[in-house]
Amino acid sequence: MAELPGTFEQAVMLAVVRLGTGAYGRAILQELQARLGREVAAGAVYATLQRLEDKDFLSSRLAAGTAVRGGRPRRYYTVAPSGFRALNDARSALDGLWQGLPWPLAGGRP
């Protein structure tokens, strides 16, 4: 089994999957905040995107700048085949850990 992405890395990759061809930094940030129901630091997202590219789980391309953005290009992300494998491996590992346990968990300290 390859290296498993961490929880936040998985969340970022899943946001990229959900956004499809519209997966760029700000959209990914907004998708994460909506799905997680909390504020997420933009710096954490961009650092994670870079780390995932370094691991070859994501790839990116620069699109031409637009007048709305003052001519600045926008970077779009896609999940690489190795990223899909890593997500599937992570899901499989987690499912294995939960197998045989009731949901939701109950209990606590006596």
A tleap script that builds the chain and sets N, CA, C and O, in Angstrom:
source leaprc.protein.ff14SB
mol = sequence {
  NMET ALA GLU LEU PRO GLY THR PHE GLU GLN
  ALA VAL MET LEU ALA VAL VAL ARG LEU GLY
  THR GLY ALA TYR GLY ARG ALA ILE LEU GLN
  GLU LEU GLN ALA ARG LEU GLY ARG GLU VAL
  ALA ALA GLY ALA VAL TYR ALA THR LEU GLN
  ARG LEU GLU ASP LYS ASP PHE LEU SER SER
  ARG LEU ALA ALA GLY THR ALA VAL ARG GLY
  GLY ARG PRO ARG ARG TYR TYR THR VAL ALA
  PRO SER GLY PHE ARG ALA LEU ASN ASP ALA
  ARG SER ALA LEU ASP GLY LEU TRP GLN GLY
  LEU PRO TRP PRO LEU ALA GLY GLY ARG CPRO
}
set mol.1.N position { 0.846 -1.175 0.000 }
set mol.1.CA position { 0.000 0.000 0.000 }
set mol.1.C position { 0.895 1.243 0.000 }
set mol.1.O position { 1.872 1.315 0.746 }
set mol.2.N position { 0.559 2.196 -0.825 }
set mol.2.CA position { 1.326 3.440 -0.937 }
set mol.2.C position { 1.080 4.322 0.283 }
set mol.2.O position { 0.264 4.004 1.149 }
set mol.3.N position { 1.792 5.417 0.328 }
set mol.3.CA position { 1.600 6.381 1.408 }
set mol.3.C position { 0.155 6.864 1.413 }
set mol.3.O position { -0.391 7.240 0.375 }
set mol.4.N position { -0.451 6.847 2.585 }
set mol.4.CA position { -1.829 7.313 2.706 }
set mol.4.C position { -1.844 8.807 3.005 }
set mol.4.O position { -1.088 9.279 3.854 }
set mol.5.N position { -2.696 9.551 2.314 }
set mol.5.CA position { -2.799 10.978 2.614 }
set mol.5.C position { -3.485 11.183 3.954 }
set mol.5.O position { -4.318 10.376 4.368 }
set mol.6.N position { -3.128 12.265 4.624 }
set mol.6.CA position { -3.757 12.623 5.887 }
set mol.6.C position { -5.188 13.095 5.670 }
set mol.6.O position { -5.637 13.258 4.535 }
set mol.7.N position { -5.885 13.310 6.756 }
set mol.7.CA position { -7.294 13.695 6.695 }
set mol.7.C position { -7.501 14.989 5.905 }
set mol.7.O position { -8.378 15.050 5.044 }
set mol.8.N position { -6.704 16.022 6.188 }
set mol.8.CA position { -6.880 17.287 5.479 }
set mol.8.C position { -6.465 17.145 4.017 }
set mol.8.O position { -7.082 17.743 3.135 }
set mol.9.N position { -5.432 16.364 3.759 }
set mol.9.CA position { -5.029 16.112 2.372 }
set mol.9.C position { -6.163 15.421 1.608 }
set mol.9.O position { -6.436 15.754 0.454 }
set mol.10.N position { -6.810 14.470 2.254 }
set mol.10.CA position { -7.947 13.807 1.619 }
set mol.10.C position { -9.065 14.805 1.346 }
set mol.10.O position { -9.668 14.787 0.273 }
set mol.11.N position { -9.338 15.665 2.301 }
set mol.11.CA position { -10.398 16.662 2.128 }
set mol.11.C position { -10.093 17.566 0.937 }
set mol.11.O position { -10.988 17.879 0.152 }
set mol.12.N position { -8.842 17.987 0.798 }
set mol.12.CA position { -8.452 18.842 -0.323 }
set mol.12.C position { -8.611 18.088 -1.640 }
set mol.12.O position { -9.165 18.629 -2.597 }
set mol.13.N position { -8.136 16.858 -1.700 }
set mol.13.CA position { -8.257 16.086 -2.947 }
set mol.13.C position { -9.719 15.832 -3.303 }
set mol.13.O position { -10.089 15.895 -4.475 }
set mol.14.N position { -10.549 15.545 -2.308 }
set mol.14.CA position { -11.965 15.320 -2.576 }
set mol.14.C position { -12.643 16.595 -3.058 }
set mol.14.O position { -13.556 16.535 -3.882 }
set mol.15.N position { -12.210 17.743 -2.559 }
set mol.15.CA position { -12.730 19.022 -3.056 }
set mol.15.C position { -12.355 19.197 -4.523 }
set mol.15.O position { -13.170 19.663 -5.320 }
set mol.16.N position { -11.135 18.829 -4.882 }
set mol.16.CA position { -10.692 18.910 -6.278 }
set mol.16.C position { -11.554 17.988 -7.144 }
set mol.16.O position { -11.968 18.371 -8.238 }
set mol.17.N position { -11.821 16.784 -6.657 }
set mol.17.CA position { -12.668 15.846 -7.408 }
set mol.17.C position { -14.051 16.452 -7.605 }
set mol.17.O position { -14.579 16.430 -8.717 }
set mol.18.N position { -14.643 16.991 -6.549 }
set mol.18.CA position { -15.992 17.563 -6.637 }
set mol.18.C position { -16.053 18.751 -7.595 }
set mol.18.O position { -17.028 18.906 -8.331 }
set mol.19.N position { -15.023 19.583 -7.588 }
set mol.19.CA position { -15.033 20.791 -8.412 }
set mol.19.C position { -14.710 20.518 -9.877 }
set mol.19.O position { -15.016 21.340 -10.741 }
set mol.20.N position { -14.103 19.386 -10.160 }
set mol.20.CA position { -13.800 19.029 -11.544 }
set mol.20.C position { -12.918 20.070 -12.211 }
set mol.20.O position { -11.878 20.448 -11.671 }
set mol.21.N position { -13.329 20.531 -13.382 }
set mol.21.CA position { -12.510 21.467 -14.152 }
set mol.21.C position { -12.450 22.856 -13.523 }
set mol.21.O position { -11.661 23.694 -13.962 }
set mol.22.N position { -13.259 23.111 -12.515 }
set mol.22.CA position { -13.263 24.413 -11.846 }
set mol.22.C position { -12.472 24.430 -10.556 }
set mol.22.O position { -12.704 25.289 -9.706 }
set mol.23.N position { -11.541 23.500 -10.388 }
set mol.23.CA position { -10.786 23.370 -9.136 }
set mol.23.C position { -9.566 24.289 -9.136 }
set mol.23.O position { -8.494 23.912 -9.610 }
set mol.24.N position { -9.737 25.481 -8.607 }
set mol.24.CA position { -8.626 26.408 -8.402 }
set mol.24.C position { -8.629 26.807 -6.929 }
set mol.24.O position { -9.593 26.529 -6.215 }
set mol.25.N position { -7.579 27.443 -6.480 }
set mol.25.CA position { -7.358 27.693 -5.063 }
set mol.25.C position { -8.539 28.217 -4.269 }
set mol.25.O position { -8.942 27.599 -3.284 }
set mol.26.N position { -9.103 29.350 -4.682 }
set mol.26.CA position { -10.201 29.965 -3.916 }
set mol.26.C position { -11.434 29.073 -3.914 }
set mol.26.O position { -12.112 28.960 -2.893 }
set mol.27.N position { -11.734 28.433 -5.052 }
set mol.27.CA position { -12.898 27.538 -5.113 }
set mol.27.C position { -12.700 26.332 -4.198 }
set mol.27.O position { -13.641 25.885 -3.542 }
set mol.28.N position { -11.482 25.808 -4.153 }
set mol.28.CA position { -11.172 24.684 -3.264 }
set mol.28.C position { -11.354 25.112 -1.814 }
set mol.28.O position { -11.943 24.380 -1.018 }
set mol.29.N position { -10.853 26.289 -1.470 }
set mol.29.CA position { -11.006 26.823 -0.110 }
set mol.29.C position { -12.483 26.931 0.261 }
set mol.29.O position { -12.884 26.503 1.343 }
set mol.30.N position { -13.283 27.495 -0.621 }
set mol.30.CA position { -14.712 27.660 -0.342 }
set mol.30.C position { -15.433 26.314 -0.215 }
set mol.30.O position { -16.302 26.149 0.641 }
set mol.31.N position { -15.067 25.355 -1.070 }
set mol.31.CA position { -15.658 24.016 -0.998 }
set mol.31.C position { -15.323 23.349 0.333 }
set mol.31.O position { -16.185 22.731 0.957 }
set mol.32.N position { -14.078 23.476 0.761 }
set mol.32.CA position { -13.670 22.895 2.047 }
set mol.32.C position { -14.434 23.531 3.201 }
set mol.32.O position { -14.927 22.826 4.082 }
set mol.33.N position { -14.535 24.831 3.202 }
set mol.33.CA position { -15.243 25.517 4.284 }
set mol.33.C position { -16.709 25.100 4.330 }
set mol.33.O position { -17.270 24.904 5.409 }
set mol.34.N position { -17.329 24.965 3.159 }
set mol.34.CA position { -18.728 24.543 3.113 }
set mol.34.C position { -18.892 23.109 3.601 }
set mol.34.O position { -19.806 22.816 4.372 }
set mol.35.N position { -18.011 22.214 3.157 }
set mol.35.CA position { -18.126 20.797 3.534 }
set mol.35.C position { -17.754 20.553 4.989 }
set mol.35.O position { -18.385 19.742 5.667 }
set mol.36.N position { -16.725 21.258 5.474 }
set mol.36.CA position { -16.267 21.049 6.848 }
set mol.36.C position { -17.066 21.869 7.853 }
set mol.36.O position { -17.031 21.592 9.052 }
set mol.37.N position { -17.778 22.870 7.373 }
set mol.37.CA position { -18.584 23.704 8.256 }
set mol.37.C position { -17.761 24.554 9.210 }
set mol.37.O position { -18.185 24.837 10.330 }
set mol.38.N position { -16.578 24.958 8.754 }
set mol.38.CA position { -15.721 25.800 9.591 }
set mol.38.C position { -14.792 26.604 8.703 }
set mol.38.O position { -14.618 26.302 7.523 }
set mol.39.N position { -14.201 27.628 9.286 }
set mol.39.CA position { -13.215 28.422 8.564 }
set mol.39.C position { -11.946 27.593 8.354 }
set mol.39.O position { -11.532 26.835 9.231 }
set mol.40.N position { -11.355 27.746 7.210 }
set mol.40.CA position { -10.106 27.077 6.878 }
set mol.40.C position { -9.136 28.153 6.422 }
set mol.40.O position { -9.505 29.020 5.629 }
set mol.41.N position { -7.921 28.113 6.903 }
set mol.41.CA position { -6.921 29.109 6.514 }
set mol.41.C position { -6.500 28.883 5.070 }
set mol.41.O position { -6.164 27.766 4.676 }
set mol.42.N position { -6.523 29.957 4.284 }
set mol.42.CA position { -6.114 29.866 2.884 }
set mol.42.C position { -4.690 29.327 2.774 }
set mol.42.O position { -4.393 28.530 1.884 }
set mol.43.N position { -3.819 29.757 3.671 }
set mol.43.CA position { -2.432 29.292 3.645 }
set mol.43.C position { -2.321 27.789 3.823 }
set mol.43.O position { -1.461 27.150 3.216 }
set mol.44.N position { -3.191 27.219 4.656 }
set mol.44.CA position { -3.184 25.769 4.862 }
set mol.44.C position { -3.585 25.048 3.580 }
set mol.44.O position { -3.025 24.004 3.247 }
set mol.45.N position { -4.555 25.609 2.865 }
set mol.45.CA position { -4.999 24.993 1.615 }
set mol.45.C position { -3.886 25.050 0.573 }
set mol.45.O position { -3.579 24.043 -0.065 }
set mol.46.N position { -3.280 26.228 0.398 }
set mol.46.CA position { -2.244 26.363 -0.625 }
set mol.46.C position { -1.008 25.528 -0.286 }
set mol.46.O position { -0.385 24.960 -1.183 }
set mol.47.N position { -0.651 25.447 0.976 }
set mol.47.CA position { 0.482 24.604 1.380 }
set mol.47.C position { 0.170 23.134 1.108 }
set mol.47.O position { 1.038 22.382 0.665 }
set mol.48.N position { -1.058 22.733 1.371 }
set mol.48.CA position { -1.463 21.343 1.137 }
set mol.48.C position { -1.503 21.032 -0.358 }
set mol.48.O position { -1.085 19.954 -0.780 }
set mol.49.N position { -2.005 21.972 -1.158 }
set mol.49.CA position { -1.994 21.769 -2.606 }
set mol.49.C position { -0.569 21.553 -3.107 }
set mol.49.O position { -0.328 20.669 -3.930 }
set mol.50.N position { 0.375 22.355 -2.617 }
set mol.50.CA position { 1.764 22.208 -3.028 }
set mol.50.C position { 2.334 20.861 -2.579 }
set mol.50.O position { 3.033 20.191 -3.340 }
set mol.51.N position { 2.030 20.471 -1.335 }
set mol.51.CA position { 2.519 19.193 -0.810 }
set mol.51.C position { 1.964 18.020 -1.627 }
set mol.51.O position { 2.681 17.060 -1.908 }
set mol.52.N position { 0.689 18.104 -2.002 }
set mol.52.CA position { 0.071 17.041 -2.793 }
set mol.52.C position { 0.662 16.976 -4.201 }
set mol.52.O position { 0.785 15.895 -4.779 }
set mol.53.N position { 1.023 18.124 -4.743 }
set mol.53.CA position { 1.720 18.116 -6.040 }
set mol.53.C position { 3.105 17.495 -5.893 }
set mol.53.O position { 3.543 16.729 -6.751 }
set mol.54.N position { 3.791 17.830 -4.799 }
set mol.54.CA position { 5.121 17.260 -4.555 }
set mol.54.C position { 5.063 15.732 -4.418 }
set mol.54.O position { 6.005 15.032 -4.789 }
set mol.55.N position { 3.956 15.233 -3.885 }
set mol.55.CA position { 3.772 13.786 -3.735 }
set mol.55.C position { 3.230 13.136 -5.014 }
set mol.55.O position { 3.033 11.922 -5.066 }
set mol.56.N position { 2.994 13.954 -6.038 }
set mol.56.CA position { 2.417 13.497 -7.310 }
set mol.56.C position { 0.988 12.984 -7.171 }
set mol.56.O position { 0.544 12.153 -7.963 }
set mol.57.N position { 0.265 13.480 -6.161 }
set mol.57.CA position { -1.147 13.147 -6.010 }
set mol.57.C position { -2.021 14.115 -6.800 }
set mol.57.O position { -3.144 13.776 -7.172 }
set mol.58.N position { -1.510 15.318 -7.058 }
set mol.58.CA position { -2.208 16.336 -7.841 }
set mol.58.C position { -1.284 16.838 -8.935 }
set mol.58.O position { -0.061 16.751 -8.831 }
set mol.59.N position { -1.895 17.364 -9.980 }
set mol.59.CA position { -1.147 18.122 -10.975 }
set mol.59.C position { -1.890 19.437 -11.169 }
set mol.59.O position { -3.065 19.551 -10.820 }
set mol.60.N position { -1.201 20.426 -11.726 }
set mol.60.CA position { -1.834 21.713 -11.936 }
set mol.60.C position { -1.395 22.316 -13.256 }
set mol.60.O position { -0.388 21.923 -13.845 }
set mol.61.N position { -2.178 23.276 -13.696 }
set mol.61.CA position { -1.852 24.021 -14.906 }
set mol.61.C position { -2.267 25.470 -14.685 }
set mol.61.O position { -3.206 25.760 -13.944 }
set mol.62.N position { -1.552 26.365 -15.339 }
set mol.62.CA position { -1.899 27.777 -15.281 }
set mol.62.C position { -2.786 28.114 -16.463 }
set mol.62.O position { -2.481 27.760 -17.602 }
set mol.63.N position { -3.893 28.803 -16.186 }
set mol.63.CA position { -4.773 29.288 -17.247 }
set mol.63.C position { -4.419 30.742 -17.530 }
set mol.63.O position { -3.845 31.430 -16.685 }
set mol.64.N position { -4.761 31.192 -18.703 }
set mol.64.CA position { -4.481 32.574 -19.076 }
set mol.64.C position { -5.188 33.537 -18.124 }
set mol.64.O position { -6.274 33.250 -17.620 }
set mol.65.N position { -4.557 34.669 -17.892 }
set mol.65.CA position { -5.145 35.687 -17.039 }
set mol.65.C position { -6.355 36.340 -17.689 }
set mol.65.O position { -6.515 36.314 -18.909 }
set mol.66.N position { -7.190 36.918 -16.863 }
set mol.66.CA position { -8.381 37.608 -17.357 }
set mol.66.C position { -8.366 39.043 -16.864 }
set mol.66.O position { -7.652 39.381 -15.920 }
set mol.67.N position { -9.155 39.876 -17.507 }
set mol.67.CA position { -9.241 41.281 -17.107 }
set mol.67.C position { -9.800 41.410 -15.692 }
set mol.67.O position { -9.385 42.283 -14.930 }
set mol.68.N position { -10.733 40.543 -15.350 }
set mol.68.CA position { -11.329 40.578 -14.005 }
set mol.68.C position { -10.259 40.366 -12.936 }
set mol.68.O position { -10.350 40.926 -11.843 }
set mol.69.N position { -9.255 39.565 -13.249 }
set mol.69.CA position { -8.178 39.276 -12.303 }
set mol.69.C position { -6.950 40.150 -12.553 }
set mol.69.O position { -5.861 39.850 -12.062 }
set mol.70.N position { -7.121 41.214 -13.305 }
set mol.70.CA position { -6.002 42.103 -13.581 }
set mol.70.C position { -4.908 41.432 -14.400 }
set mol.70.O position { -3.736 41.792 -14.291 }
set mol.71.N position { -5.289 40.460 -15.217 }
set mol.71.CA position { -4.334 39.763 -16.057 }
set mol.71.C position { -3.586 38.628 -15.380 }
set mol.71.O position { -2.785 37.942 -16.015 }
set mol.72.N position { -3.843 38.427 -14.096 }
set mol.72.CA position { -3.142 37.355 -13.375 }
set mol.72.C position { -3.709 35.991 -13.769 }
set mol.72.O position { -4.924 35.832 -13.882 }
set mol.73.N position { -2.833 35.011 -13.977 }
set mol.73.CA position { -3.314 33.667 -14.327 }
set mol.73.C position { -3.888 32.961 -13.102 }
set mol.73.O position { -3.605 33.334 -11.963 }
set mol.74.N position { -4.679 31.963 -13.350 }
set mol.74.CA position { -5.274 31.150 -12.291 }
set mol.74.C position { -4.743 29.735 -12.444 }
set mol.74.O position { -4.655 29.218 -13.558 }
set mol.75.N position { -4.381 29.094 -11.307 }
set mol.75.CA position { -3.862 27.726 -11.323 }
set mol.75.C position { -5.009 26.758 -11.034 }
set mol.75.O position { -5.696 26.871 -10.019 }
set mol.76.N position { -5.201 25.798 -11.953 }
set mol.76.CA position { -6.236 24.779 -11.824 }
set mol.76.C position { -5.588 23.441 -11.480 }
set mol.76.O position { -4.512 23.108 -11.978 }
set mol.77.N position { -6.263 22.681 -10.619 }
set mol.77.CA position { -5.729 21.415 -10.111 }
set mol.77.C position { -6.582 20.247 -10.582 }
set mol.77.O position { -7.793 20.372 -10.762 }
set mol.78.N position { -5.921 19.106 -10.777 }
set mol.78.CA position { -6.600 17.847 -11.066 }
set mol.78.C position { -5.936 16.755 -10.230 }
set mol.78.O position { -4.748 16.831 -9.915 }
set mol.79.N position { -6.716 15.751 -9.883 }
set mol.79.CA position { -6.179 14.615 -9.136 }
set mol.79.C position { -5.491 13.684 -10.132 }
set mol.79.O position { -6.071 13.305 -11.149 }
set mol.80.N position { -4.264 13.327 -9.829 }
set mol.80.CA position { -3.481 12.413 -10.661 }
set mol.80.C position { -3.910 10.972 -10.386 }
set mol.80.O position { -4.521 10.696 -9.354 }
set mol.81.N position { -3.599 10.059 -11.294 }
set mol.81.CA position { -3.933 8.652 -11.045 }
set mol.81.C position { -3.407 8.150 -9.699 }
set mol.81.O position { -4.099 7.401 -9.010 }
set mol.82.N position { -2.193 8.553 -9.316 }
set mol.82.CA position { -1.659 8.131 -8.013 }
set mol.82.C position { -2.466 8.727 -6.865 }
set mol.82.O position { -2.552 8.128 -5.793 }
set mol.83.N position { -3.057 9.897 -7.079 }
set mol.83.CA position { -3.915 10.512 -6.061 }
set mol.83.C position { -5.206 9.745 -5.879 }
set mol.83.O position { -5.673 9.560 -4.755 }
set mol.84.N position { -5.790 9.292 -6.996 }
set mol.84.CA position { -7.000 8.467 -6.900 }
set mol.84.C position { -6.695 7.152 -6.180 }
set mol.84.O position { -7.484 6.693 -5.354 }
set mol.85.N position { -5.545 6.552 -6.499 }
set mol.85.CA position { -5.157 5.314 -5.802 }
set mol.85.C position { -5.005 5.577 -4.307 }
set mol.85.O position { -5.466 4.783 -3.487 }
set mol.86.N position { -4.362 6.686 -3.951 }
set mol.86.CA position { -4.153 7.024 -2.540 }
set mol.86.C position { -5.485 7.251 -1.829 }
set mol.86.O position { -5.666 6.808 -0.696 }
set mol.87.N position { -6.413 7.937 -2.488 }
set mol.87.CA position { -7.740 8.150 -1.884 }
set mol.87.C position { -8.465 6.824 -1.693 }
set mol.87.O position { -9.062 6.587 -0.643 }
set mol.88.N position { -8.416 5.961 -2.703 }
set mol.88.CA position { -9.073 4.658 -2.581 }
set mol.88.C position { -8.440 3.817 -1.487 }
set mol.88.O position { -9.145 3.151 -0.730 }
set mol.89.N position { -7.105 3.841 -1.397 }
set mol.89.CA position { -6.411 3.096 -0.338 }
set mol.89.C position { -6.786 3.631 1.040 }
set mol.89.O position { -6.994 2.859 1.975 }
set mol.90.N position { -6.872 4.959 1.164 }
set mol.90.CA position { -7.228 5.572 2.455 }
set mol.90.C position { -8.649 5.184 2.858 }
set mol.90.O position { -8.908 4.865 4.019 }
set mol.91.N position { -9.560 5.213 1.899 }
set mol.91.CA position { -10.951 4.845 2.189 }
set mol.91.C position { -11.039 3.377 2.599 }
set mol.91.O position { -11.759 3.029 3.534 }
set mol.92.N position { -10.308 2.528 1.898 }
set mol.92.CA position { -10.308 1.098 2.206 }
set mol.92.C position { -9.743 0.841 3.600 }
set mol.92.O position { -10.286 0.036 4.356 }
set mol.93.N position { -8.651 1.526 3.937 }
set mol.93.CA position { -8.047 1.359 5.264 }
set mol.93.C position { -9.004 1.797 6.355 }
set mol.93.O position { -9.142 1.123 7.376 }
set mol.94.N position { -9.668 2.932 6.142 }
set mol.94.CA position { -10.604 3.433 7.143 }
set mol.94.C position { -11.815 2.518 7.285 }
set mol.94.O position { -12.273 2.249 8.396 }
set mol.95.N position { -12.327 2.045 6.160 }
set mol.95.CA position { -13.450 1.107 6.213 }
set mol.95.C position { -13.066 -0.154 6.992 }
set mol.95.O position { -13.875 -0.689 7.750 }
set mol.96.N position { -11.829 -0.626 6.804 }
set mol.96.CA position { -11.362 -1.800 7.529 }
set mol.96.C position { -11.288 -1.562 9.029 }
set mol.96.O position { -11.590 -2.453 9.823 }
set mol.97.N position { -10.882 -0.351 9.414 }
set mol.97.CA position { -10.814 -0.021 10.839 }
set mol.97.C position { -12.207 0.013 11.475 }
set mol.97.O position { -12.370 -0.359 12.637 }
set mol.98.N position { -13.205 0.460 10.714 }
set mol.98.CA position { -14.565 0.569 11.238 }
set mol.98.C position { -15.345 -0.744 11.164 }
set mol.98.O position { -16.382 -0.889 11.811 }
set mol.99.N position { -14.853 -1.682 10.389 }
set mol.99.CA position { -15.590 -2.921 10.178 }
set mol.99.C position { -15.879 -3.610 11.518 }
set mol.99.O position { -14.984 -3.800 12.342 }
set mol.100.N position { -17.139 -3.976 11.711 }
set mol.100.CA position { -17.552 -4.700 12.906 }
set mol.100.C position { -17.903 -3.805 14.088 }
set mol.100.O position { -18.315 -4.304 15.135 }
set mol.101.N position { -17.747 -2.492 13.938 }
set mol.101.CA position { -18.109 -1.572 15.019 }
set mol.101.C position { -19.454 -0.934 14.724 }
set mol.101.O position { -19.765 -0.643 13.569 }
set mol.102.N position { -20.259 -0.714 15.763 }
set mol.102.CA position { -21.553 -0.066 15.541 }
set mol.102.C position { -21.361 1.425 15.255 }
set mol.102.O position { -20.388 2.042 15.687 }
set mol.103.N position { -22.303 1.969 14.528 }
set mol.103.CA position { -22.299 3.408 14.273 }
set mol.103.C position { -23.645 3.978 14.639 }
set mol.103.O position { -24.650 3.402 14.221 }
set mol.104.N position { -23.749 5.019 15.356 }
set mol.104.CA position { -22.623 5.748 15.953 }
set mol.104.C position { -22.095 5.036 17.188 }
set mol.104.O position { -22.792 4.248 17.827 }
set mol.105.N position { -20.851 5.338 17.499 }
set mol.105.CA position { -20.260 4.751 18.695 }
set mol.105.C position { -20.937 5.323 19.938 }
set mol.105.O position { -21.343 6.485 19.962 }
set mol.106.N position { -21.047 4.514 20.932 }
set mol.106.CA position { -21.634 4.941 22.184 }
set mol.106.C position { -20.649 4.586 23.296 }
set mol.106.O position { -19.789 3.719 23.139 }
set mol.107.N position { -20.793 5.243 24.361 }
set mol.107.CA position { -19.943 4.909 25.501 }
set mol.107.C position { -19.214 6.118 26.011 }
set mol.107.O position { -19.602 7.261 25.767 }
set mol.108.N position { -18.201 5.853 26.691 }
set mol.108.CA position { -17.432 6.910 27.309 }
set mol.108.C position { -16.849 6.388 28.609 }
set mol.108.O position { -16.836 5.185 28.867 }
set mol.109.N position { -16.392 7.273 29.380 }
set mol.109.CA position { -15.804 6.867 30.667 }
set mol.109.C position { -16.912 6.577 31.659 }
set mol.109.O position { -17.917 7.285 31.719 }
set mol.110.N position { -16.711 5.519 32.441 }
set mol.110.CA position { -17.732 5.183 33.460 }
set mol.110.C position { -17.764 6.198 34.573 }
set mol.110.O position { -18.558 6.068 35.505 }
savepdb mol mol.pdb
quit
